[in-house]
Amino acid sequence: MKTGRTHIFAAVIMIMIINTGHGSEVRQQALFAGGCFWCMEPPFENLDGVYSVTPGYAGDKDIIPSYASVSGGKTGYFEAVRIEYDPSKITYCELLDVYWRQIDPADSQGQFADKGSQYRTAIFYYDDGQKKLAEKSREELEASGKFGRKIATMILKAGKFFPAEDYHQDFYRKNPERYNSYKELSGRAAFVKNNWGYDPVKDKAIKSRYARPDNKTLRNNLTPLQYGVACENGTEKPFANEYWNNKKEGIYVDIISGEPLFSSRDKFDSGTGWPSFTKPLEKENMVMKEDRSLFMKRTEVRSLHGDTHLGHVFDDGPGPEGKRFCINSASLRFIPREDLDKEGYGEYLELFK
């Protein structure tokens, strides 16, 4: 009997170890500083796969922080939020996307009406994987030129984190009128709307809708030319591609993800033999990268969700911004005006009324 009890006890211990290990695999943490932590909590709490969002103080100092001490701006701590999430339901990259779209990443002095070191923006990484993804996302935002200024957001190794006082937790729920008034008057609400037009829950659905398939699926669904251009950074022949001379009304979407990219209203004959546009239909779906191939310096254009190689953008266009988006037909799918509704792009019919 004694031996039997020993075996049972050992088995119970083993089950506990396995369950604990499994739990640690599906619960990971992210730590972001984006100014006032009241405003950084709600966007993440609404995401599927997020277990908890905790406002608090991030830093690695010897003192134990409090709101009174941190708000003075002399402790070296940041107001931040710690996010516990399930990586099988939401990825770290998706959390980074939500993070960037809550802040002014070009402000090195703080955020909106709140200035001081405690309100600066920072991504705190817990491992090398998070560090690399954070650096990549910052580089892409910098290369996009969206803000016309250097991205000031720091990428720092995560140190200590202290949860904020109870009255700061779920502040937007406990004090909705004060929270909404603060967000409006601080300038954050208008900035986010004007620069991002972003709703975290809606955007996650958009990302799911425009998700990039795996390479095996792409090889099966794309022609060799499409795969070579869109996935391997190729270039098709001028004057011998599908849309260079297309004059129909409609929009052009990503061949891989389906995300809207260009409108026929902004298309023009550049004389180059490739489809050319004066501006994107959805600027947020564009990623600009420096391209030094072929012994020259150019700006490559890629899609945000599909990571599709589209072409290049040049400063010799006829529009008010002087841009020429020179795009490969093989990276695009054209949807005629009359098919927009049935194809799921009915919101763009207004363009052609």
N, C-alpha and C positions, 0 to 999 in steps of 0.2 A: 504493500500500500504506500509506503513511504516513497519507493521508487516511482510509483505511478503518479503520486502527487507532484514529485519533482519534474516528471516529464510534462504534466499538464501545465505547471507553472512556467516551464521553459517555453512551451508552445504559446502561451498567452503573451509572454514577453516578446517572442518573435513576431507575433501578429501586431503588437503595439509598435514595434520598430518599423515594420513594413508600412503600416498606415501612416506613421509619422513621416517616413521618407516620401511616401506618395504625396502627402499634404504639402511638403516643402517644395515638391517639384511643380505643383500647380499654383502656388502662391508666391509671386515675385513682387518686388517693390520698385517704385520709381520715385524720384524726389526732384521737385521743380520749384524754383523761386520765380515769381512773376508779379512782384509788387504786393499789394494788399491781399492777404490770404483769404479774406472774406470772398473776394471775387474769383479766386482760383479754385475754390471747392466745388461749386455747382456744376461746371462744365464736365468734370470727371465723374461726379457721382451719378450722372445720367447715362453713363456708358455701360452697355452690357459687358460683363466680364470683370468689372471693377468691384471688389469686395468692400473697400473702405477708402475714404479720403480724410486725412487728418491734417488740419492746419497746425503749424508749429514753427519752430525756430531751428534753422540749419546752420551749422558752423562747426568749428573744432577748437573752441576756446575752453579755458579752465573754469570760467564762471558758469553758474546755472542761470539761464536767461529767464526773464519775465517780460510781459508786454511793456511794463513801465520802463525797464532798462533798455530793451531792444528799440523801442520807438524813439529813444534819444539819439540813435544813430552812432553810438560810440562803442558798442560791444563787439562788432564784427560779425554778428549773426544776421542772417537773412530771414525775412518772413517767407515761409515756404509751405508746400503741401506734400505730404508723403502718401503715395498711392499704393495700395495692395491690390493686385490684380491676377487674373488667371490668363496666362499667356496662350492657352489653347483657344480662348474666346476673343481676346484682344491683344494685339502685339505691341511691343515697345514703340515701334515706328508709328503706329496709330496714336499712341499716347503723345508722342512728339508732335504729330500733326495738330492735335487738339491744343497742346501747350503753345505752339507758335501763334496760333490764331486767337489767343487771349491777350496778347501783349504787344507792346511797341518794342521790337527787338533792337531798334537802332538807338534807343535812349540809354545812355550810359550813366545818367544821373539819378535814375529812379523810374517810376512809372506814373505817367499822367500827373495828377495833382500832388502825388506823393514823391518827394525827393529825399534822397539820402541813401547811404550805403545799404541800409536795411531793406530798401525797396528795389535794389538792382535785380536784374534778371540773371538766372543761372540754372544750368542743368547739372545736377549732381549725379554722377554715375557710380554704380555699385560694383561693376566689373568691366573688363576690357571690351566685352561685347557691347554693353551700353555706351561706353565711351566712343567706340568706332561709329555706332549708329548716330549718336548725337553730333559728332564731328561732321559726318556725311550730310546730315540734314541741315546743319548750319551752313556748310559750304554750298549746298544747293540753293538755300535761301539767299545767300550772298550773291551767288552767280546770277540769280534771277533779276537782280537790280530793282526789285519791287519797291524798295524804300529810298533808293538813290543815295544811301549812306551806308557806312560800314556797320555790320551787325555787331552789337555790343554785348550780346548775351555770352556769359562765361560758361565754360565746361570744366567742372571741378570734381575732384574725388569726394564722394560722400563721406562726411565725418559724423559727428554727433547730431542727433535730432531730438528735440524736446517738444512734445505736444503742447500746444497753447492752452491757456486757461479754458475752463469749461464753457464760459459764456462766448468764446470765439468759435466753438465747435458748432457747425450747422447754423451759423449766424443768419444766413439768408432765410432759413426756415423760422427761426425764433423771432427775428425782427425784420420781416419782409419790407415794410415801408421804409425803414431806415436804410436797409441794404440797397433797395432799388434807387432811393434818392441819392445815396453815396455813389453808386455806379454811374448814374446819369451825370451828376454834378462834377465828378472827378474827370470826366471826359473819356473814360474807358468805353462806355457803351457805344458812343458815337464813333470812336476810333475803330472798334471791332467791326461795327456794321459797315462803315465806309471803306475799310481796307480789306476786310475778309468776307463780309456778307455771310457770316458763318453761324450755323446752329449745330452743336456737337452731335445731337441725336440724328438729325437729318443728314449730316455729312457722313456719319458712319454708314448710313444706308446707301449714300452715293458711292462711297468707296467700295461697298460690297457689290453694287450694281456694275461698277466699272473695274472690277478686279482683273488683274492680269492672270490668264491661265498658265499652267506649267508648260515647259518647252515641248514636251511630247505632244500635248494637245495643239500647240501652235504649229508644230511641224505637220500635223495631220490636217489642220484646217486652213493653213495658208499655202499659197502657191510658192514655188521655190524663189521667185522674184520677190514676193512680198516678205517672205522670211529673211531673205538676204538683206533687204533694205531696212525693214522694221526692227529686226532682231540682231543683225550683224553690221549695222551702220553702213550699208551699201548705198549706192546712188544709181538710179535708173537712167536710161538714155533720154536726152532732151528731144522734144517734138515726137517722141514715140512712146508716150505713156498715156494713161487713160484720161486724165483730167486737164491736161495742159490747155486745151482749147474748149473745155466745157463751159457753156454759157447759160445753162439752165439755172433756175432759181432753186435754192435749197441750202443745206448745210453739209459740211464735211466733218465726219467723226473719225476717231481713231480706229484703225483696222483691227487692233488687238482688243482694246477695252471698250470701245463704243462711246467714249467721252467726247462731248462736242468740242470742236477745235476752231473751225472757220465758217464764215458765211459767204455765200455767193455775192452778197452786197459789197463785200470788201475785196473781191477778187479783181485782178486787172491783168492785162497782157503786158508782161515785162519784156517780152522778146527773147527770153532765155530758153523757152521750151519746157519749163516746169510750171505747175500751178503757183501763182504768186498772189499774196494778200497784203493789204496795208496794215492789218491788225488782226489779232485773234478774236474769235467770238467769245471765248471765256478765258480771260487772261490768267485766272487761277489754275487752269489746266496746263499751263506752259511752264517748262523748266528750261532755263538757259545755262549752257555750259561752255567753257572755253575749249576750243578745238584747235590743236596745233599740228594736226595731221597734214600730209601733203605739203610740208615745208612752208606753211602759212598759218597765221593766227585768224581764226574765225569764231563765230558764236553759234554753237549747235543748238537746235531746238528739239526738245523731247517732251513727250506727254507726261503728265504727273502720275496718273494712275496706271497707265499701261507701260510706262518707261519705254515708249516706242521712239526710235530714231525717226524724226520727221523731216529734218533738213537743216537749213541755216537761216539766220536773219542778218540783213545788211542795212546800212544806213544810206541807201540811195533810192528809197521809195517815194512815190508821188503824194502820199497822204500827209496830213498835218503833222504827224510825228516823224515823217521821213523814213519809215521802215519798209523794208521789203522782205516778207517771209517767203523764202523760196523753198517749197515743200515737195516731197516725192509723192506722186500719185499712189505708189504701192503701199504707202503708210496710211492711206485714207480710204474711207468709204463715203460715197456721196448719197445723200438722202434727198430726193426731190421734194419740193414744197408740198405737193399733193399727198405725199406719203408720210409726212412728219407725224401726224396724229397717230396713225396706225403703227408706226415704228416706235412710238413712245417718246417723241420729241415735240409734242403738241404745243409746249410753251413757246416755241420759236416761230409759230405761225404769225405772231404779231409783227415779226420783222418784215413780212411781205405784204402787209395790208396797206 
